[in-house]
Amino acid sequence: MGTMKEQVRLVDPEESWRNEFIAYCEEFRDAGEHVAHGQLADATADFPGLLRKWADHAAGMNLGEGQVPCSVFWLVQGRRIIGTARLRHCLNERTSREGGHIGYEVRPSERGRGYATLMLSMVLQKAGEKGLDRILVTCQKDSAASVRVIEKNGGAIEDEIVSERTGKPALRFWIAL
């Protein structure tokens, strides 16, 4: 993992990544996953507008109903986006139950290579820089890979809930920073 850490970095989204972000979203769409490609239409139609929306949300401005301030980061290797992470600066009633402080995904073709573990570790550092001392991370109970990623980053299970989004069992973990 040491050499991987030297090769990848966490970056803020910016205009120069437009085509790569679109390709990233298309990969999720082509894999039949709706996690990232929900942003495909926005990225294709008005990428600068999408970046402005994310910057506003990071600054706590123009938040929609039930949203909290949130920063978006990309895990990149060279000029390839490996994954996306969202760091919510605080929790509300909805995110304190499900979603937590950090959400992330790795593009389908890059899974199983340790990128999610590394990305979560890097975003935890960002959370500490924002003054957070405890982070809630949630995942589906049947996602053994997600459970391992969270546990490798110090996650201690709090409880099991039924996801309001999926109706399936989900796990809630706390990570002390």
C-alpha positions in Angstrom: 0.0 0.0 0.0 3.0 2.3 0.5 3.7 2.7 -3.2 0.0 3.2 -3.9 -0.1 6.0 -1.4 2.7 7.7 -3.3 0.9 7.4 -6.6 -2.6 8.6 -5.6 -3.8 11.9 -4.1 -7.0 13.5 -3.0 -7.9 16.6 -5.0 -10.7 19.1 -5.1 -12.9 18.9 -8.2 -11.9 21.4 -10.9 -12.8 22.2 -14.5 -9.7 20.5 -16.0 -11.2 17.1 -14.9 -14.5 17.5 -16.8 -13.9 14.8 -19.4 -12.5 12.3 -16.9 -15.3 12.9 -14.5 -17.8 12.2 -17.2 -16.0 9.0 -18.1 -16.0 8.1 -14.4 -19.8 8.6 -14.2 -20.3 6.7 -17.4 -18.5 3.7 -16.0 -21.0 3.5 -13.1 -23.9 3.8 -15.6 -22.5 1.1 -17.8 -22.1 -1.2 -14.7 -25.7 -0.6 -13.9 -24.9 1.3 -10.7 -26.6 4.6 -9.9 -24.2 5.8 -7.2 -22.2 8.3 -9.2 -23.8 8.5 -12.6 -26.7 10.4 -11.2 -24.4 13.4 -11.7 -23.8 12.5 -15.3 -26.5 14.8 -16.8 -25.3 17.7 -14.6 -21.6 17.1 -15.5 -22.5 16.9 -19.2 -24.8 19.8 -19.4 -23.1 22.3 -17.1 -19.9 21.1 -15.4 -18.9 24.5 -14.2 -22.4 24.8 -12.6 -21.9 21.4 -10.9 -18.5 22.6 -9.5 -20.1 25.8 -8.3 -22.9 23.8 -6.5 -20.3 21.7 -4.8 -18.2 24.7 -3.8 -21.4 26.4 -2.4 -22.3 23.2 -0.4 -18.7 23.1 1.0 -19.2 26.7 2.1 -22.6 25.9 3.6 -24.5 27.9 1.0 -27.5 27.1 -1.2 -28.2 23.8 0.6 -31.3 21.9 -0.3 -33.8 20.6 2.2 -32.1 18.2 4.6 -28.6 18.9 3.3 -25.6 19.8 5.5 -22.4 21.5 4.4 -20.4 18.9 2.5 -17.0 18.9 0.7 -16.4 16.7 -2.4 -13.0 15.1 -3.1 -11.7 12.9 -5.8 -9.1 10.2 -5.3 -6.9 10.4 -8.5 -4.0 8.6 -9.9 -2.3 10.5 -12.7 -5.2 12.0 -14.7 -7.6 9.2 -13.7 -10.4 9.6 -11.1 -10.3 6.4 -9.0 -13.1 7.4 -6.5 -15.2 10.2 -5.0 -15.6 11.0 -1.4 -18.0 13.4 0.4 -17.2 14.8 3.8 -20.3 16.2 5.6 -19.1 18.8 8.0 -21.8 18.0 10.6 -24.8 15.7 11.0 -28.5 16.3 11.0 -31.3 13.9 12.0 -31.2 12.0 8.7 -27.4 11.7 8.3 -26.9 10.8 12.0 -29.0 7.7 11.4 -27.8 6.8 7.9 -25.1 8.3 5.7 -22.9 9.6 8.4 -20.1 12.1 7.9 -18.4 10.4 5.0 -19.7 8.7 1.9 -17.4 7.3 -0.9 -17.3 5.1 -3.9 -14.6 3.6 -6.1 -15.1 3.2 -9.8 -16.1 -0.4 -10.7 -12.9 -1.2 -12.6 -10.7 -0.2 -9.7 -12.3 -2.1 -6.8 -10.6 -4.6 -4.7 -7.2 -2.9 -4.8 -7.3 -1.1 -1.5 -8.3 2.3 -2.9 -11.4 2.7 -0.7 -9.4 2.0 2.5 -6.8 4.6 1.4 -9.4 7.1 0.4 -11.3 6.8 3.7 -8.1 7.3 5.6 -7.3 10.5 3.6 -10.8 11.9 4.1 -10.5 11.2 7.8 -7.4 13.4 7.8 -9.5 16.2 6.1 -12.2 15.7 8.8 -9.6 16.2 11.5 -8.4 19.4 9.8 -12.1 20.6 10.0 -12.0 20.1 13.8 -14.1 16.9 13.9 -13.0 14.4 16.5 -15.4 11.5 15.9 -16.8 10.4 12.5 -19.9 8.3 11.7 -19.7 6.0 8.7 -22.5 3.7 7.6 -22.7 0.9 5.1 -25.0 -1.9 4.1 -24.6 -5.0 6.4 -24.2 -7.3 3.4 -21.3 -5.3 2.0 -18.4 -7.2 3.5 -15.9 -5.1 1.5 -17.3 -1.9 3.0 -17.3 -3.3 6.5 -13.6 -4.2 6.1 -12.7 -0.7 4.8 -14.4 0.9 7.8 -12.8 -1.5 10.3 -9.3 -1.1 8.8 -9.8 2.7 9.4 -10.6 2.1 13.1 -14.4 1.9 12.8 -16.2 0.5 15.9 -19.7 -0.7 15.3 -22.4 1.2 17.1 -25.5 -0.6 16.0 -27.5 -2.1 13.2 -30.5 -0.4 11.6 -32.9 -0.9 8.7 -32.0 1.5 5.9 -34.9 3.8 5.1 -33.4 4.1 1.6 -33.0 0.4 0.8 -35.1 -1.4 3.4 -32.0 -3.6 4.1 -29.9 -4.0 7.3 -27.2 -1.3 7.6 -24.4 -0.9 10.1 -23.3 2.3 11.8 -19.7 2.7 12.9 -17.9 5.5 14.8 -14.2 6.3 14.1 -12.3 8.3 16.7 -9.8 10.8 15.2 
